[in-house]
Structure formats: C-alpha cells, structure tokens
Amino acid sequence: MFSLFSFRTLFRNNLSSKQRLIVPNRCISLLSELHPSPGSFKTQKRVGRGPGSGLGKTSGRGQKGQKAREAIRPWFEGGQTPIYKLFPKRGFIRHQKKDLNEVKLIRIYKFIKEGRLQLEEGETLTMAKMKECGIITGTMKDGVVIVGDGKDVYDLPIKIEATKATGPAIECIERNGGEFTSRYFSSISYRAHHSPSWFLRKRGYLPLLSRPIARRDILFYNSEARRGYLYKEKLAKGDLSDDQVDTQELKKTIVGTSGTKKAKKPILYQQLDKVLESNDSKCTKGFESSKVISFKDLN
C-alpha cells in the first residue's frame, strides 16, 4: 500500500551490514491523517426496516421484557423506594440557571495575535465565530460568559457579543475602544445560532430570535450596567426618556427590597390606608374619625 511502507525496504540498498541490524522493522501508518470527506455527515439510525440492517423486527430491543415494550425512566429503580425519596432535602436548585462556557480575554488576545482568528473591520466577535475558530472547544452549553483573565495584556478594540460578561471584562473591553453586548438566546435559537447547518438539515428552517419572557432575564438585558441588547435597541430608537423608570426602580416595583415578592393590596384596603393617613379631624366621605362612645350616648 502507498500509505504503509517499511524502513528496511526503503534503506536496504544504502546501508551496510552492521547498520542493517539496527534498522527497526516497523511501518509508518497514515491512519491518523484520515478524515471524512468535506460536507459529509452521519445519517440517522433507522430501526425496524428489515433484517439486513441488524435492527429489523425487534429494532434492537430483543424479545419480551419491560425494556422491549416501553421506555423506562432513568430514575426508575424497579419499584423499590427510589433514592430521591430516601433522604431529606436541604436548599434548592434553580433549574433555570444556565451552564455557560467561560472564555477569557487572554484567550481571545492570543488567537488574534497568532492569526488563528481574523476579523474584518467593524465585524463583531459572536459566539458562533468563537466556536468556528476554536476559542470554544468541546460541547456548547447554554451560552458564553466573558471573564476578565488577562485584562492587563488585552488591548484589542473589537466588538464582542456573548450571553454575559463580568464587570472587569466589560471595563477592559471598553477601555481599549471596544464594545460589548450581552444578548439573550433560548435553547433552540442558541443552537441555530452556533450550528445553523445542523438545524437546517434536521428541521429545514432557522427559527426567529426569541425575546426574554422571564422577569430575571428582562431586567438583565434591559440593564445598562450589563450592556443588555434591549437597552441598546431602545437607546438607538430614542425610546429612552427622562421620565422612564430606571432598571433599579423597575426592580423595586416588582421585587421588594428584601428580594421577595410583595402581594398587591386590594382596592378597598388601599382606600382605607389613604383615609388613615389623612387628618383625623377631617371627615372623609363614607368614613368618620374614630372615637370612644358609651351606651348612654346611643340613646
């Protein structure tokens, strides 16, 4: 084969008898250089399509049994008391919390200086671009957070867009003439953002960008301190006015100072509070100032 050849065959005529004894009889393989053809992808596994595939009549499930008849939940333990019921629970887990890929400023700096990342003038470094050039390796999680490691070395005036960034990272980017924007993506729109070819192949279309609906996300991406894209959109349209409620003031109206929700009082109780706050000497329509009376006064 062309990809396999021997050192002994190659150099046998040019070496002496002593040198021939130390030449290793081994082969160099080019298997590590093999890779799929450009544009190829692995097809989806199809079951129940005849015995020739090996996944025909029983679709790879075998004969009879619970696992052959239905899908079993991963936490099912055969009927015994499951582990999540055996022990008491403490605290809580916010299941909506996103698991983000961390990207350091020093890593972006090295990729650009080494020529591994090339941006045109005015181009924004997005999360899809980070994955394409190799800044983000491994599994793409729920988003990307920019951290300030390497802020003493970083001096690039570029625009960066990610899910969020730390305060020192935002300060370093803007100090060097760059701009940072935090943008919201749902799980579906985020996958379509960094892997559009996969989405088109599986779904046949690209979804529209979704808007945040959770209170936490609305406050976050409307914040100027977080460089939210909703705040920048309003700023570009000129929708921000002096009488507009600030993000912190909006947060106080939705969430109390202690961080817990305040129940809104009924209208009747609100009217009663206004009456109590007013002067007791003045009589309000429908209400009179309270006083102590005796049974004799009733006659």
N, C-alpha and C positions, 0 to 999 in steps of 0.2 A: 504493500500500500504506500501511497505517497506520504500519508501522514505519519507512518511508522517506519523508522529506519534504524539501523544498528551502527554504533560507533566502530565495531570490529570490521564490518563490511566497508565502511567509508574510508578508514585509515589503514587498512591491512597492507596495502602495497607501499605505503610511505614510512612504515615503522620497522625498526629492527626486531630481532627475535626476542631480546630482553624486554623491549618496550611493549611488544605484543602481549606479554604475560600480564601486565598491569592494566591493560585496557579493559574496562568493565563491559560485560556482555549485557547491556541493558538498552531499552528502547525509549525514545522520546515520543510522548503522545501529545497530540493536539486536541484531545477531548475537552480541555479547559477552554479552548477557543470557540467551541461550538455554541451557537445561539440560534433562536428561532428566526425565521425569515421576517423581514420588515412587514408590518401590517397583519401578521398572523395572530390568532388568539385561540384559546382553548374553548372548544364547544361545550355547551351544557350537557350534563349527563342525562340520557333518556332511558327510562326504565319501562318494562312491560311492552317491549317492541320485538318479541321473538327470541328464540333460544340462541341465535347466533351471536348475540351481544354478551351473553352470560348473565344478563339481567332481565330475563324474559318473564315467564309465567308468574313467579313469586316476587319479582322485582328486587331480588337481593335480600329479601326478608326471611327466607327459609319457610318451613312448613309449620303451621299452627303456633299457638302460643300468644301471649298478650302482646309481645313486641311485633308479631307478624300482623296483628289485627288493628292496632291503633298506635298513635304516637303517645309516648309516656313522658310526662314532665320530668325534667332533670332532678327536681327535688323530691320526687315520689320514692319512698323507701319500702314499698311492698305492703303497706298497711300498718306498720309499726309507728309508734309516736315519732314524728319527724324531729330533727334536731332543732328546728326553729320554734318548736313548742316546748322543748325540754327545759330551757334555761330562761331566766328573766332577761329583759332588755333594759338597757340604760342609754339615755340620749336618743338621738335621731340622726338620720342621714337624709340630706336634701338630694332627692333623686334627680332634680332638675339641674344640679350642678354639672357644669361642663368640664370634661377632661381635655386640657389643652396641651398642644405641643409647644415647648419652650424654644425660642430662638434668641440667641444672644447677639448683641450688637457687634461683638468682636468677630463672630462667625460671618455675618454679612460683610464686614470690612475685609476679611481675608478673601472671601470669594470674589469680591470686586477687584481687589488688588492683584490677585493671581490670575485674573482673566476668565474665571470659571462662570462669572455672572456678568453679562453685558446688558446694560440698559440704554435705550435711546434717550435723547434729550427730552425731558418732560414726562418720561414713562414712569408709571407707578409700580413699585415692587409689591405685587399681590401675593396671596397665599398660594395660588396656583403656580406662579412663577417660582416661588421658593421650592415647591415640590419638583418642578421640572428641572431646575438646575442642580438640585441635590442638597440645598440648605436643610431641608426637612427630609430625613430618611426614615424608613420603617412605615408603620401604619399611620395614616392620617386620622387623628382623633376627632374631637368636636370643634376644633378651632386652633388658633395660634396666638400665643402671648409673647410680646417682645419684652425682654428683660434687659437691664442696663449693664450687664457684664461687658467690660471693655469700653466704657464711656470715656475713659481717659485717652484712648487711642482713636476712637471713632471720629472722623472728620468729613463725612460724605454728605453733600447737600442733595439728598434724594427724597422722593416721596415714598412712604411706606403705608400699606394698608393691611390691617390684621383685625382679629377679634377684639383684642385689648392690648394695653401696654402699661408697664409700671410708670410711676411718676418720674424717676430718674431717667428712664429711657426716652420719654416724651421730651423732657427738658434738654437732653443731649441732642436729639434729632433736630429740634427747632433752633437750638443754639448754633448749629452748623449750617443753617439755611435750608433745612429740610422741612418736611411736613408729615404729620402722622394723622391717620383717620381710622377710627375704630368702627367696624361695620358688622352688622348682625346678619347671620345666616342660620336658617333652620337646618335640620339634619339632611333633608332632601336637597335643598338648594346649595348646601355646602358641598355635597358630593358632586352635584352637577357643576359646581364652580371649579373644583380641582381635578375632576375626571369627566369632562364633557363627552369624550369619545365613548367611554363605558356607558354613560347614561343614554346616549343616542342609540347605541347598539341594543341595550336592554329595553328601554322604554320607547324609543323612536321620537322623542321630543325633549326639549330642555324646559324645565319649569320656570315660572316667573319668580323673581326675587320676592321673598316673603317679608312682611313687616313684623316687628316685635309686638306681641299681644300681652305678655306678662308685665305686671306693674314694675317689677325689678328691671327688666330689660328696657322698658320705655323710659324710665328715669335715667338709666345708664347711658343710652345712646342719644338722649337729649341734653346731656351734661356737657358744658364747655370744658370743664377740667379733664374729662375723659376723652375729649376730642371726638365726640359722637357724630356720626354722619347725619343724623336727623337734625342736630343743631346747625351743622354747616349748610344743610339744604334750606332751612328756614332763614339762615343768615344770607344766603345767596338770593333768595326770593324776596328778601326785605320784609318777611313776616314778623320779625322780632321788633317789638315796640317797647317804649318805656313802661307802659302800664301792664306789660305781660308778666305773669307770675314767674319768678325765678325757680330754678330746679329745686333748690333747697326749700323754698317756700311751698312749692308744689308737694314736696315730700312731707312737709309738716302737716299739710291739709289732709293727706292720705294716711300718713302714719304719725302716731303720736311721738312725743319727744322720747318716750321710753322704748320706742320701737314696736309697740303693739298697736293693733287696730283699735280705734275709738268708735263705739257704737253711736250712731246718729240718734239724737233725741227726737221723740215725736213732736209734732207741731204744737200740741196742747202744752207739753212741758216747756217748750221754748217760750210760749206766751206767758206762762206762769213765771218763768225766770225774769222776763222783762218787767213784769209787774212788781216782783220782789225787789228788783234793782231800782225801781223808780221811788220817788219820795213817798213816805208813808202818809204824810199829811194830805197828799193829793189823792183824790178818788179816781180810779180808772173805771172806764165804762165796763160794767159787768162785775167789778170787784170792789170791795171796800177794805179799808185798813183794818187789821185785826185788833180786837180789844177784849178786855175781860168784862163779862156781864154777870149778873145774878138773876135768880128766879123772880125776884120782885120786879126787876126791870122788864120782864117779859109781859107782865100784866099791863 
